Every structure is written in C-alpha cells, then in structure tokens.
Amino acid sequence: MDYNVIHDERNKQFYIDLGQEKAVLEYQFLDGEENIMDFYHTGVPESQRGKGVAAHLVKAAFSFVVAQNFKVRPTCSYVEYYINKNKPSEIIERLEK
C-alpha cells in the first residue's frame, strides 16, 4: 500500500493519517544545530503494525534529510533498526554520532 506521508514542521513530525488514528515519526533539532535532526520516536497504531507503515515514515523523513542536506541522529530504535537492515547509503553518510 502507498501511504501519504505529511511533514508537519510546526509540530516536528512526519505522519500518516490513518482515519481515526495516525502513525508518527517525531524529531527535534539538536541544541544549537539547525541542520542535525534527531529522529527520536516512531509510533504506529497496533492495528497497522507489520504493514510497512513505519518504513514509509522513515523513508519520507530520510528524503527530507537528503533534500535539505541535513544530518541525522537516529535515537529511535526503529529508525536505527531500519538503517541497519536496509543500509541506505545516502543516509549512512549523513549519520551524526
């Protein structure tokens, strides 16, 4: 299924509207850094887990990072899992330790 990922910059999240629920990837910018995004939380409703929803959120967030020439710090365990599993080269080179 193809999901429409929305970037809500004001609330610092990427989300997918799932009707009465939504899936989110939340981020913050590191203190004093306007170009390093800390992806610290993903949340997917139980009814939507295992369907690739979180992966769509992560891919959209990574596309934003690349387009903006930002760096990323993946403190969310799912984002870290996604990177280790898929090894997206365009993100690996942008990891902030």
C-alpha positions as CSV (number, residue, x, y, z in Angstrom):
1,M,0.0,0.0,0.0
2,D,1.2,3.5,-0.8
3,Y,0.8,5.9,2.2
4,N,0.7,9.7,2.0
5,V,3.3,11.0,4.5
6,I,2.8,14.6,5.7
7,H,5.6,16.7,7.1
8,D,4.3,18.8,10.0
9,E,7.2,21.2,10.6
10,R,5.4,23.1,13.3
11,N,5.0,20.0,15.4
12,K,8.2,18.5,14.2
13,Q,6.8,15.2,13.0
14,F,6.1,13.2,9.8
15,Y,2.8,11.4,10.0
16,I,0.4,9.3,8.1
17,D,-3.3,9.9,8.6
18,L,-5.0,6.5,9.1
19,G,-8.5,7.7,9.6
20,Q,-9.2,7.8,13.3
21,E,-5.5,7.1,14.1
22,K,-2.2,8.3,12.8
23,A,1.3,7.0,12.6
24,V,4.1,9.4,13.5
25,L,7.8,9.9,13.3
26,E,8.9,12.6,15.8
27,Y,12.1,14.6,15.6
28,Q,13.9,17.5,17.2
29,F,16.8,19.6,16.1
30,L,19.9,19.2,18.3
31,D,20.7,22.1,20.5
32,G,22.4,24.9,18.6
33,E,22.2,22.9,15.3
34,E,19.7,23.7,12.7
35,N,20.8,21.0,10.3
36,I,21.0,17.9,12.5
37,M,17.7,16.1,13.1
38,D,17.3,13.7,15.9
39,F,14.7,11.1,15.0
40,Y,13.7,10.0,18.5
41,H,10.3,8.3,18.2
42,T,8.1,6.4,15.8
43,G,4.6,5.3,16.7
44,V,2.3,3.1,14.7
45,P,-1.2,2.1,16.0
46,E,-1.4,-1.6,16.9
47,S,-3.9,-2.3,14.1
48,Q,-1.4,-1.0,11.5
49,R,1.8,-2.7,12.7
50,G,3.6,-5.1,10.4
51,K,2.3,-3.4,7.3
52,G,5.3,-1.3,6.5
53,V,3.8,2.0,7.8
54,A,6.9,2.9,9.9
55,A,9.2,2.2,7.0
56,H,7.2,4.7,4.9
57,L,7.6,7.3,7.6
58,V,11.3,6.7,7.8
59,K,11.8,6.8,4.0
60,A,9.9,10.1,3.8
61,A,12.0,11.6,6.6
62,F,15.2,10.4,5.0
63,S,14.1,12.0,1.7
64,F,13.7,15.3,3.6
65,V,17.1,15.0,5.2
66,V,18.8,14.4,1.8
67,A,16.8,17.2,0.1
68,Q,17.8,19.7,2.8
69,N,21.4,18.4,3.0
70,F,20.9,17.8,6.8
71,K,22.4,15.2,9.0
72,V,20.5,12.7,11.2
73,R,20.9,11.2,14.6
74,P,18.7,8.1,14.9
75,T,17.9,7.7,18.6
76,C,14.7,5.9,17.9
77,S,15.2,2.2,18.0
78,Y,13.1,1.6,14.9
79,V,15.0,4.2,12.8
80,E,18.2,2.6,13.9
81,Y,16.9,-0.9,13.0
82,Y,15.8,0.4,9.6
83,I,19.2,1.8,8.9
84,N,21.0,-1.4,10.0
85,K,18.6,-3.6,7.9
86,N,18.5,-1.5,4.7
87,K,21.8,0.3,4.8
88,P,20.7,3.3,2.8
89,S,24.0,4.8,1.6
90,E,22.5,8.3,1.3
91,I,21.7,8.3,5.0
92,I,24.7,6.3,6.3
93,E,26.9,9.2,5.0
94,R,24.7,11.7,6.9
95,L,24.7,10.0,10.3
96,E,25.7,12.2,13.2
97,K,27.2,10.3,16.1
